[in-house]
């Protein structure tokens, strides 16, 4: 009984010793915490303008409000093949008689895109639509329309789709030469 208590005491002392060494090695001893005011204070004048008190004056909010009607959800189904083995053939019979059965399933997917003109063209990523079956587009107002893949570039992961829309809201593109 005394031997068990001695072992328990030695284990507890080792744990405490390891804790003390870790605190000293990580320089955690004597560290103070930052005040909430220091965390909320802007770093410099450039970042101060982004954190406006009134959200309507915030340039990020203004940009999001300007472009959000043109952001769409791109959805559809991806056809996948899965293999399964009948549980009866697992175990002893598996290596001799069983072959995995092929099962084709359709898995729903969802991504995002942005309308770039009034004719319903939209840009998204290739990985969103590369194996798509019957793609569709859902607008901010809830309308869902069919879409078709026009072109894609795997190197830069950009795909161009055409949605069946009449006068959709679209994002106004800037001129990169004026930067």
N, CA, C and O of each residue as an XYZ file, in Angstrom:
716
protein
N       0.815     -1.194      0.000
C       0.000      0.000      0.000
C       0.866      1.269      0.000
O       0.586      2.230     -0.717
N       1.918      1.245      0.818
C       2.823      2.393      0.884
C       3.570      2.558     -0.432
O       3.895      3.676     -0.831
N       3.840      1.456     -1.098
C       4.548      1.509     -2.375
C       3.694      2.190     -3.444
O       4.207      2.953     -4.261
N       2.369      1.905     -3.433
C       1.459      2.535     -4.407
C       1.361      4.036     -4.169
O       1.314      4.819     -5.117
N       1.331      4.438     -2.885
C       1.259      5.865     -2.575
C       2.550      6.578     -2.992
O       2.511      7.700     -3.496
N       3.672      5.928     -2.783
C       4.951      6.504     -3.176
C       5.022      6.690     -4.690
O       5.503      7.719     -5.164
N       4.546      5.702     -5.451
C       4.534      5.810     -6.921
C       3.606      6.937     -7.364
O       3.951      7.712     -8.256
N       2.421      7.030     -6.739
C       1.477      8.096     -7.088
C       2.071      9.463     -6.781
O       1.917     10.399     -7.566
N       2.761      9.585     -5.625
C       3.388     10.850     -5.260
C       4.498     11.219     -6.237
O       4.609     12.383     -6.622
N       5.322     10.255     -6.647
C       6.386     10.521     -7.617
C       5.823     10.940     -8.971
O       6.375     11.829     -9.619
N       4.740     10.316     -9.404
C       4.110     10.702    -10.678
C       3.586     12.131    -10.585
O       3.778     12.916    -11.514
N       2.925     12.483     -9.479
C       2.393     13.841     -9.310
C       3.517     14.866     -9.298
O       3.396     15.926     -9.911
N       4.602     14.562     -8.613
C       5.737     15.482     -8.583
C       6.368     15.649     -9.968
O       6.772     16.753    -10.333
N       6.454     14.580    -10.728
C       6.989     14.672    -12.092
C       6.108     15.541    -12.977
O       6.613     16.330    -13.776
N       4.799     15.401    -12.840
C       3.875     16.221    -13.637
C       4.046     17.693    -13.287
O       4.085     18.543    -14.176
N       4.149     18.000    -11.989
C       4.344     19.391    -11.570
C       5.679     19.920    -12.081
O       5.757     21.057    -12.546
N       6.722     19.112    -11.999
C       8.040     19.522    -12.475
C       8.028     19.804    -13.970
O       8.593     20.804    -14.413
N       7.396     18.945    -14.749
C       7.295     19.166    -16.194
C       6.529     20.452    -16.481
O       6.904     21.202    -17.382
N       5.467     20.716    -15.734
C       4.714     21.952    -15.908
C       5.539     23.184    -15.638
O       5.473     24.156    -16.391
N       6.327     23.159    -14.558
C       7.179     24.303    -14.227
C       8.227     24.529    -15.311
O       8.468     25.666    -15.715
N       8.846     23.457    -15.778
C       9.859     23.590    -16.828
C       9.241     24.152    -18.103
O       9.836     25.021    -18.741
N       8.053     23.670    -18.487
C       7.402     24.182    -19.702
C       7.070     25.658    -19.587
O       7.243     26.408    -20.549
N       6.596     26.087    -18.426
C       6.271     27.501    -18.231
C       7.534     28.347    -18.361
O       7.509     29.407    -18.986
N       8.617     27.892    -17.785
C       9.864     28.655    -17.864
C      10.431     28.669    -19.281
O      10.906     29.706    -19.744
N      10.388     27.549    -19.963
C      10.930     27.462    -21.312
C      10.106     28.264    -22.316
O      10.657     28.816    -23.268
N       8.811     28.331    -22.113
C       7.933     29.069    -23.044
C       7.785     30.526    -22.654
O       7.024     31.261    -23.283
N       8.496     30.950    -21.633
C       8.466     32.339    -21.181
C       7.053     32.798    -20.849
O       6.656     33.913    -21.187
N       6.303     31.935    -20.187
C       4.937     32.272    -19.811
C       4.854     32.890    -18.423
O       3.840     33.497    -18.078
N       5.879     32.749    -17.643
C       5.868     33.299    -16.290
C       5.939     34.813    -16.341
O       6.783     35.370    -17.045
N       5.076     35.480    -15.614
C       5.097     36.937    -15.540
C       4.498     37.623    -16.749
O       4.567     38.849    -16.837
N       3.923     36.906    -17.668
C       3.328     37.517    -18.862
C       1.995     38.165    -18.477
O       1.206     37.582    -17.734
N       1.755     39.357    -18.980
C       0.503     40.047    -18.699
C      -0.393     39.948    -19.918
O       0.082     39.691    -21.024
N      -1.672     40.147    -19.722
C      -2.620     40.103    -20.842
C      -2.856     41.510    -21.357
O      -2.678     42.487    -20.630
N      -3.255     41.606    -22.607
C      -3.546     42.906    -23.207
C      -4.915     43.370    -22.758
O      -5.800     42.554    -22.499
N      -5.088     44.665    -22.668
C      -6.385     45.207    -22.303
C      -7.289     45.192    -23.532
O      -6.811     45.144    -24.665
N      -8.590     45.233    -23.299
C      -9.542     45.214    -24.411
C      -9.386     46.469    -25.270
O      -9.585     46.417    -26.483
N      -9.034     47.587    -24.653
C      -8.856     48.819    -25.413
C      -7.715     48.724    -26.407
O      -7.805     49.273    -27.505
N      -6.649     48.039    -26.043
C      -5.511     47.885    -26.950
C      -5.859     46.993    -28.121
O      -5.344     47.185    -29.223
N      -6.722     46.026    -27.899
C      -7.114     45.140    -28.994
C      -8.045     45.827    -29.978
O      -8.023     45.518    -31.169
N      -8.864     46.756    -29.496
C      -9.840     47.405    -30.360
C      -9.318     48.678    -31.006
O      -9.975     49.231    -31.888
N      -8.174     49.146    -30.596
C      -7.606     50.361    -31.148
C      -7.016     50.076    -32.520
O      -6.262     49.113    -32.658
N      -7.333     50.891    -33.568
C      -6.743     50.661    -34.883
C      -5.232     50.841    -34.864
O      -4.694     51.639    -34.095
N      -4.554     50.079    -35.731
C      -3.093     50.104    -35.764
C      -2.553     51.425    -36.298
O      -1.583     51.956    -35.760
N      -3.158     51.953    -37.333
C      -2.694     53.220    -37.879
C      -3.857     53.910    -38.594
O      -4.982     53.409    -38.588
N      -3.582     55.051    -39.202
C      -4.632     55.850    -39.826
C      -5.249     55.152    -41.036
O      -6.427     55.359    -41.328
N      -4.471     54.324    -41.749
C      -5.015     53.649    -42.930
C      -6.104     52.662    -42.554
O      -7.112     52.573    -43.255
N      -5.935     51.918    -41.469
C      -6.937     50.939    -41.076
C      -8.096     51.584    -40.338
O      -9.177     51.002    -40.255
N      -7.888     52.769    -39.805
C      -8.955     53.426    -39.063
C     -10.149     53.726    -39.962
O     -11.282     53.675    -39.485
N      -9.947     54.036    -41.236
C     -11.050     54.366    -42.127
C     -11.902     53.149    -42.463
O     -13.075     53.299    -42.804
N     -11.336     51.946    -42.373
C     -12.092     50.731    -42.672
C     -13.058     50.409    -41.541
O     -14.125     49.843    -41.783
N     -12.700     50.761    -40.311
C     -13.522     50.459    -39.162
C     -14.359     51.673    -38.774
O     -14.202     52.223    -37.683
N     -15.241     52.082    -39.664
C     -16.082     53.236    -39.395
C     -17.145     52.875    -38.370
O     -17.579     51.726    -38.290
N     -17.563     53.867    -37.582
C     -18.578     53.629    -36.558
C     -19.926     53.316    -37.199
O     -20.658     52.457    -36.708
N     -20.257     53.995    -38.278
C     -21.520     53.767    -38.982
C     -21.266     52.771    -40.120
O     -20.466     53.063    -41.009
N     -21.932     51.591    -40.120
C     -21.674     50.593    -41.159
C     -21.930     51.091    -42.580
O     -21.322     50.587    -43.524
N     -22.811     52.064    -42.747
C     -23.079     52.564    -44.096
C     -21.894     53.351    -44.649
O     -21.788     53.526    -45.863
N     -20.993     53.833    -43.772
C     -19.810     54.567    -44.212
C     -18.613     53.650    -44.448
O     -17.590     54.102    -44.961
N     -18.715     52.399    -44.091
C     -17.626     51.447    -44.238
C     -17.453     51.085    -45.716
O     -18.420     50.655    -46.345
N     -16.257     51.244    -46.292
C     -16.061     50.951    -47.714
C     -16.249     49.472    -48.061
O     -16.653     49.151    -49.179
N     -15.965     48.575    -47.127
C     -16.162     47.152    -47.393
C     -17.647     46.843    -47.484
O     -18.073     46.092    -48.361
N     -18.435     47.416    -46.586
C     -19.886     47.216    -46.616
C     -20.460     47.813    -47.893
O     -21.337     47.216    -48.518
N     -19.972     48.986    -48.286
C     -20.465     49.618    -49.510
C     -20.157     48.759    -50.732
O     -21.009     48.605    -51.606
N     -18.941     48.193    -50.805
C     -18.575     47.336    -51.940
C     -19.420     46.060    -51.942
O     -19.862     45.612    -53.000
N     -19.645     45.482    -50.774
C     -20.462     44.266    -50.693
C     -21.901     44.547    -51.125
O     -22.500     43.740    -51.836
N     -22.460     45.680    -50.705
C     -23.818     46.029    -51.113
C     -23.914     46.269    -52.614
O     -24.937     45.972    -53.231
N     -22.857     46.803    -53.195
C     -22.849     47.083    -54.624
C     -22.816     45.811    -55.463
O     -23.491     45.734    -56.490
N     -22.049     44.820    -55.046
C     -21.832     43.625    -55.868
C     -22.725     42.445    -55.465
O     -22.882     41.517    -56.259
N     -23.308     42.445    -54.281
C     -24.038     41.268    -53.797
C     -25.203     40.825    -54.687
O     -25.448     39.620    -54.755
N     -25.932     41.698    -55.368
C     -26.987     41.185    -56.253
C     -26.450     40.334    -57.406
O     -27.188     39.521    -57.962
N     -25.180     40.507    -57.772
C     -24.594     39.754    -58.884
C     -23.977     38.436    -58.446
O     -23.603     37.627    -59.295
N     -23.859     38.197    -57.151
C     -23.301     36.944    -56.647
C     -24.396     35.881    -56.661
O     -25.498     36.102    -56.159
N     -24.079     34.734    -57.239
C     -25.063     33.663    -57.374
C     -24.507     32.364    -56.802
O     -23.298     32.195    -56.645
N     -25.420     31.462    -56.497
C     -25.037     30.107    -56.096
C     -25.098     29.232    -57.332
O     -26.091     29.246    -58.060
N     -24.047     28.474    -57.572
C     -23.986     27.548    -58.702
C     -24.137     26.145    -58.125
O     -23.363     25.733    -57.260
N     -25.127     25.425    -58.604
C     -25.377     24.097    -58.056
C     -25.596     23.075    -59.149
O     -25.591     23.397    -60.337
N     -25.786     21.851    -58.731
C     -26.035     20.758    -59.658
C     -25.760     19.439    -58.967
O     -25.766     19.345    -57.740
N     -25.520     18.432    -59.771
C     -25.212     17.109    -59.236
C     -23.967     16.569    -59.916
O     -23.727     16.814    -61.098
N     -23.192     15.838    -59.155
C     -21.998     15.175    -59.667
C     -22.277     13.686    -59.634
O     -22.692     13.148    -58.607
N     -22.049     13.020    -60.754
C     -22.259     11.582    -60.817
C     -20.991     10.874    -60.357
O     -19.911     11.093    -60.904
N     -21.135     10.026    -59.347
C     -19.984      9.301    -58.802
C     -20.258      7.813    -58.810
O     -21.406      7.377    -58.719
N     -19.198      7.043    -58.919
C     -19.299      5.589    -58.872
C     -18.705      5.130    -57.547
O     -17.578      5.483    -57.198
N     -19.480      4.341    -56.817
C     -18.984      3.766    -55.569
C     -19.027      2.250    -55.695
O     -19.762      1.706    -56.520
N     -18.255      1.592    -54.893
C     -18.199      0.133    -54.893
C     -18.559     -0.371    -53.502
O     -18.169      0.212    -52.491
N     -19.300     -1.451    -53.473
C     -19.633     -2.045    -52.194
C     -19.589     -3.562    -52.322
O     -19.690     -4.115    -53.417
N     -19.438     -4.216    -51.184
C     -19.374     -5.671    -51.118
C     -20.544     -6.144    -50.275
O     -20.806     -5.600    -49.202
N     -21.237     -7.148    -50.757
C     -22.325     -7.744    -49.999
C     -21.765     -8.291    -48.686
O     -20.761     -9.003    -48.703
N     -22.393     -7.975    -47.544
C     -21.844     -8.429    -46.255
C     -21.726     -9.952    -46.147
O     -20.898    -10.445    -45.382
N     -22.534    -10.704    -46.895
C     -22.439    -12.156    -46.848
C     -21.075    -12.639    -47.312
O     -20.558    -13.630    -46.798
N     -20.490    -11.946    -48.280
C     -19.226    -12.382    -48.849
C     -18.002    -11.838    -48.114
O     -16.870    -12.177    -48.457
N     -18.226    -10.992    -47.102
C     -17.086    -10.527    -46.320
C     -16.524    -11.690    -45.519
O     -17.206    -12.689    -45.286
N     -15.304    -11.551    -45.111
C     -14.710    -12.609    -44.300
C     -14.172    -13.739    -45.142
O     -13.304    -13.532    -45.991
N     -14.681    -14.931    -44.913
C     -14.121    -16.123    -45.539
C     -14.304    -16.155    -47.055
O     -13.369    -16.519    -47.768
N     -15.484    -15.783    -47.573
C     -15.776    -15.916    -49.002
C     -15.188    -14.793    -49.850
O     -15.072    -14.946    -51.065
N     -14.817    -13.675    -49.245
C     -14.415    -12.487    -50.001
C     -13.319    -12.749    -51.037
O     -13.507    -12.361    -52.190
N     -12.217    -13.366    -50.713
C     -11.163    -13.487    -51.723
C     -11.511    -14.429    -52.872
O     -10.876    -14.361    -53.924
N     -12.499    -15.303    -52.702
C     -12.756    -16.337    -53.700
C     -13.936    -16.038    -54.616
O     -13.863    -16.300    -55.816
N     -15.019    -15.495    -54.070
C     -16.243    -15.386    -54.858
C     -16.749    -13.970    -55.067
O     -17.404    -13.694    -56.073
N     -16.466    -13.087    -54.159
C     -17.099    -11.767    -54.202
C     -16.325    -10.806    -55.093
O     -15.094    -10.787    -55.097
N     -17.051    -10.033    -55.821
C     -16.497     -8.911    -56.579
C     -17.258     -7.674    -56.138
O     -18.474     -7.733    -55.955
N     -16.579     -6.573    -55.968
C     -17.304     -5.370    -55.551
C     -18.338     -4.982    -56.607
O     -18.049     -4.969    -57.804
N     -19.526     -4.672    -56.149
C     -20.587     -4.226    -57.053
C     -20.445     -2.727    -57.279
O     -20.076     -1.983    -56.370
N     -20.741     -2.295    -58.491
C     -20.635     -0.880    -58.829
C     -21.984     -0.224    -58.622
O     -23.013     -0.753    -59.042
N     -21.976      0.922    -57.978
C     -23.194      1.670    -57.735
C     -22.947      3.116    -58.149
O     -21.997      3.742    -57.678
N     -23.780      3.644    -59.012
C     -23.655      5.028    -59.468
C     -24.629      5.880    -58.661
O     -25.830      5.612    -58.614
N     -24.074      6.921    -58.024
C     -24.909      7.829    -57.242
C     -24.679      9.258    -57.721
O     -23.622      9.584    -58.262
N     -25.679     10.098    -57.514
C     -25.547     11.510    -57.839
C     -25.488     12.293    -56.546
O     -26.395     12.224    -55.717
N     -24.401     13.044    -56.382
C     -24.155     13.807    -55.164
C     -24.398     15.285    -55.467
O     -23.824     15.817    -56.417
N     -25.237     15.957    -54.678
C     -25.441     17.388    -54.917
C     -24.194     18.186    -54.555
O     -23.443     17.806    -53.657
N     -23.983     19.285    -55.256
C     -22.854     20.164    -54.944
C     -23.345     21.590    -55.018
O     -24.401     21.870    -55.585
N     -22.563     22.496    -54.436
C     -22.915     23.906    -54.443
C     -21.640     24.734    -54.407
O     -20.718     24.428    -53.652
N     -21.587     25.773    -55.216
C     -20.462     26.700    -55.242
C     -21.004     28.105    -55.439
O     -22.198     28.349    -55.263
N     -20.140     29.012    -55.798
C     -20.584     30.384    -56.027
C     -19.998     30.902    -57.327
O     -19.028     30.360    -57.855
N     -20.609     31.962    -57.829
C     -20.140     32.606    -59.045
C     -20.601     34.046    -59.045
O     -21.300     34.489    -58.134
N     -20.198     34.783    -60.087
C     -20.599     36.179    -60.178
C     -21.004     36.490    -61.607
O     -20.288     36.164    -62.553
N     -22.156     37.122    -61.752
C     -22.652     37.523    -63.077
C     -21.819     38.698    -63.570
O     -21.574     39.655    -62.834
N     -21.381     38.613    -64.842
C     -20.465     39.644    -65.340
C     -21.049     40.479    -66.473
O     -20.425     41.450    -66.901
N     -22.239     40.120    -66.970
C     -22.873     40.953    -67.990
C     -24.381     40.756    -67.966
O     -24.889     39.886    -67.259
N     -25.087     41.561    -68.733
C     -26.546     41.528    -68.773
C     -27.123     40.382    -69.577
O     -28.344     40.250    -69.665
N     -26.273     39.544    -70.169
C     -26.750     38.408    -70.962
C     -26.764     37.106    -70.161
O     -27.158     36.069    -70.696
N     -26.355     37.132    -68.922
C     -26.383     35.943    -68.080
C     -25.075     35.174    -68.004
O     -25.049     34.058    -67.486
N     -23.980     35.751    -68.512
C     -22.680     35.088    -68.376
C     -22.189     35.245    -66.942
O     -22.323     36.308    -66.337
N     -21.621     34.173    -66.412
C     -21.084     34.247    -65.072
C     -19.756     33.514    -64.989
O     -19.488     32.591    -65.758
N     -18.935     33.942    -64.046
C     -17.615     33.366    -63.832
C     -17.637     32.622    -62.503
O     -18.164     33.109    -61.503
N     -17.051     31.433    -62.519
C     -16.893     30.636    -61.306
C     -15.577     29.876    -61.423
O     -14.793     30.134    -62.337
N     -15.331     28.959    -60.524
C     -14.116     28.151    -60.565
C     -14.371     26.839    -61.288
O     -15.479     26.303    -61.246
N     -13.344     26.326    -61.951
C     -13.470     25.055    -62.667
C     -13.801     23.926    -61.706
O     -14.619     23.062    -62.020
N     -13.170     23.924    -60.533
C     -13.421     22.821    -59.598
C     -14.870     22.788    -59.123
O     -15.323     21.774    -58.592
N     -15.603     23.888    -59.308
C     -17.014     23.911    -58.936
C     -17.856     23.162    -59.966
O     -18.834     22.507    -59.607
N     -17.484     23.254    -61.246
C     -18.355     22.728    -62.305
C     -17.709     21.662    -63.180
O     -18.280     21.308    -64.211
N     -16.543     21.136    -62.815
C     -15.825     20.261    -63.734
C     -16.536     18.938    -64.015
O     -16.430     18.431    -65.132
N     -17.246     18.364    -63.068
C     -17.949     17.097    -63.306
C     -19.451     17.248    -63.113
O     -20.121     16.310    -62.680
N     -19.969     18.395    -63.424
C     -21.358     18.719    -63.137
C     -22.319     18.074    -64.128
O     -22.021     17.942    -65.316
N     -23.464     17.681    -63.617
C     -24.570     17.200    -64.440
C     -25.727     18.162    -64.184
O     -26.125     18.357    -63.036
N     -26.265     18.758    -65.231
C     -27.394     19.706    -65.138
C     -27.137     20.857    -64.157
O     -27.795     20.936    -63.119
N     -26.201     21.737    -64.470
C     -25.929     22.851    -63.549
C     -27.089     23.840    -63.508
O     -27.831     23.986    -64.480
N     -27.232     24.508    -62.388
C     -28.234     25.559    -62.247
C     -27.639     26.706    -61.455
O     -26.610     26.560    -60.795
N     -28.302     27.849    -61.531
C     -27.866     29.060    -60.847
C     -29.025     29.561    -59.997
O     -30.163     29.618    -60.462
N     -28.734     29.922    -58.753
C     -29.741     30.507    -57.872
C     -29.332     31.939    -57.572
O     -28.233     32.190    -57.077
N     -30.229     32.882    -57.876
C     -29.950     34.293    -57.647
C     -30.277     34.683    -56.214
O     -30.867     33.909    -55.462
N     -29.880     35.908    -55.849
C     -30.143     36.418    -54.500
C     -31.633     36.489    -54.181
O     -32.026     36.338    -53.025
N     -32.448     36.715    -55.180
C     -33.894     36.810    -54.938
C     -34.571     35.438    -54.888
O     -35.790     35.362    -54.728
N     -33.805     34.359    -55.021
C     -34.348     33.013    -54.900
C     -34.671     32.324    -56.211
O     -34.981     31.133    -56.221
N     -34.603     33.056    -57.324
C     -34.892     32.420    -58.622
C     -33.816     31.393    -58.943
O     -32.629     31.620    -58.711
N     -34.254     30.250    -59.486
C     -33.324     29.190    -59.905
C     -33.531     28.952    -61.397
O     -34.644     28.692    -61.855
N     -32.426     29.049    -62.148
C     -32.492     28.869    -63.603
C     -31.386     27.912    -64.045
O     -30.370     27.756    -63.367
N     -31.603     27.287    -65.178
C     -30.609     26.360    -65.736
C     -29.412     27.141    -66.263
O     -29.519     28.318    -66.608
N     -28.274     26.464    -66.318
C     -27.044     27.075    -66.824
C     -26.287     26.039    -67.634
O     -26.500     24.835    -67.491
N     -25.399     26.529    -68.486
C     -24.560     25.603    -69.257
C     -23.118     26.094    -69.246
O     -22.852     27.296    -69.235
N     -22.206     25.147    -69.248
C     -20.779     25.453    -69.244
C     -20.354     25.843    -70.652
O     -20.514     25.059    -71.588
N     -19.812     27.054    -70.809
C     -19.352     27.516    -72.120
C     -17.876     27.224    -72.335
O     -17.484     26.741    -73.397
N     -17.059     27.513    -71.335
C     -15.616     27.330    -71.480
C     -14.979     27.237    -70.099
O     -15.555     27.667    -69.100
N     -13.777     26.665    -70.065
C     -13.050     26.572    -68.805
C     -11.558     26.575    -69.079
O     -11.109     26.186    -70.157
N     -10.794     27.020    -68.087
C      -9.340     27.013    -68.151
C      -8.832     26.391    -66.859
O      -8.870     27.018    -65.801
N      -8.359     25.157    -66.953
C      -7.909     24.433    -65.763
C      -6.651     25.044    -65.141
O      -6.445     24.921    -63.934
N      -5.819     25.692    -65.934
C      -4.578     26.261    -65.398
C      -4.847     27.351    -64.369
O      -4.160     27.427    -63.350
N      -5.838     28.189    -64.627
C      -6.142     29.291    -63.706
C      -7.424     29.046    -62.909
O      -7.843     29.904    -62.132
N      -8.055     27.870    -63.098
C      -9.251     27.467    -62.349
C     -10.398     28.460    -62.528
O     -11.025     28.880    -61.555
N     -10.666     28.831    -63.790
C     -11.765     29.748    -64.102
C     -12.670     29.091    -65.130
O     -12.205     28.511    -66.111
N     -13.981     29.191    -64.886
C     -14.966     28.639    -65.809
C     -15.988     29.719    -66.157
O     -16.311     30.570    -65.328
N     -16.494     29.676    -67.394
C     -17.499     30.607    -67.866
C     -18.786     29.839    -68.114
O     -18.793     28.857    -68.856
N     -19.868     30.279    -67.500
C     -21.179     29.655    -67.665
C     -22.148     30.663    -68.246
O     -21.928     31.872    -68.171
N     -23.216     30.156    -68.824
C     -24.296     31.011    -69.339
C     -25.574     30.554    -68.675
O     -25.976     29.398    -68.812
N     -26.216     31.462    -67.952
C     -27.486     31.180    -67.291
C     -28.622     31.721    -68.153
O     -28.470     32.746    -68.817
N     -29.732     31.048    -68.139
C     -30.906     31.466    -68.908
C     -31.647     32.571    -68.157
O     -32.671     32.326    -67.520
N     -31.110     33.797    -68.242
C     -31.668     34.941    -67.525
C     -31.924     36.091    -68.474
O     -31.182     36.300    -69.434
N     -32.970     36.826    -68.200
C     -33.266     38.048    -68.933
C     -32.963     39.227    -68.019
O     -33.560     39.346    -66.950
N     -32.053     40.091    -68.419
C     -31.643     41.287    -67.677
C     -31.279     40.985    -66.222
O     -31.916     41.510    -65.310
N     -30.276     40.157    -65.995
C     -29.886     39.875    -64.612
C     -29.055     41.006    -64.025
O     -28.451     41.773    -64.775
N     -29.009     41.127    -62.706
C     -28.086     42.087    -62.096
C     -26.660     41.573    -62.292
O     -26.396     40.385    -62.107
N     -25.761     42.448    -62.657
C     -24.388     41.993    -62.872
C     -23.400     42.969    -62.253
O     -23.714     44.140    -62.041
N     -22.209     42.473    -61.967
C     -21.162     43.290    -61.362
C     -20.472     44.111    -62.440
O     -20.150     43.599    -63.512
N     -20.254     45.357    -62.157
C     -19.532     46.223    -63.082
C     -18.040     45.981    -62.890
O     -17.513     46.117    -61.786
N     -17.380     45.626    -63.960
C     -15.946     45.340    -63.889
C     -15.146     46.623    -64.019
O     -15.530     47.537    -64.749
N     -14.034     46.683    -63.308
C     -13.148     47.834    -63.374
C     -12.156     47.693    -64.510
O     -12.073     46.649    -65.156
N     -11.409     48.755    -64.745
C     -10.384     48.773    -65.780
C      -9.023     48.574    -65.116
O      -8.546     49.444    -64.387
N      -8.403     47.422    -65.374
C      -7.119     47.137    -64.736
C      -6.005     48.051    -65.229
O      -4.995     48.212    -64.544
N      -6.165     48.643    -66.385
C      -5.144     49.568    -66.897
C      -5.106     50.867    -66.101
O      -4.095     51.569    -66.113
N      -6.195     51.193    -65.411
C      -6.239     52.454    -64.671
C      -5.671     52.318    -63.259
O      -5.674     53.288    -62.500
N      -5.189     51.146    -62.902
C      -4.634     50.964    -61.550
C      -3.245     51.549    -61.443
O      -2.629     51.486    -60.380
